[in-house]
Amino acid sequence: MQADTRKILRTGLWIFGTGVTAVISIHLFFGGIGHQGPHTNSGWLALMVAMGCLPTGSLTLILAILKVFGDRRR
């Protein structure tokens, strides 16, 4: 695996992991989510972090995985 591929994969994992950690934090530490959203201000902040990190991390991971397969074909 090339160095740039490894860096993209690592970055995608960190971003996606941050989003997953934010979602888990909402449920464990910040009171969960009801029909009208999280119950605390910290819960709202964690929700915004999750909504930013999960899609970005997913797309970065997809890019990295496709790059790994592209590097194998060379």
Secondary structure, 3 states (H helix, E strand, C coil): CCHHHHHHHHHHHHHHHHHHHHHHHHHHCCCCEECCEECCHHHHHHHHHHHHHHHHHHHHHHHHHHHHHHHHHC
